[in-house]
Amino acid sequence: MTFRSITYWLVCGITAAIAVGAAEPGMSETIPFTLPEGAASSLLPVPEPGRALLLFAGIMAMAFTYRSAWLNWKRGAKN
């Protein structure tokens, strides 16, 4: 593994961790907007740790796919 590769995965991991922290229900209550009475109940955050884990896994999967595509393009690989 090169330094560039380690840096890439480190930055992607930190970005995913920040996104998971920002998606926490306590953080989303600070957004200053009002909703109609009927819509408010369907848009309130649900405190599920599984959702945060899926967000983290999704960001890391996108990072893996992007890196694979970039390396294939850079090396001139054909599918």
Secondary structure, 3 states (H helix, E strand, C coil): CCHHHHHHHHHHHHHHHHHHHHCCHHHHCCCCCCCCHHHHHHHCCCCCHHHHHHHHHHHHHHHHHHHHHHHHHHHCCCC
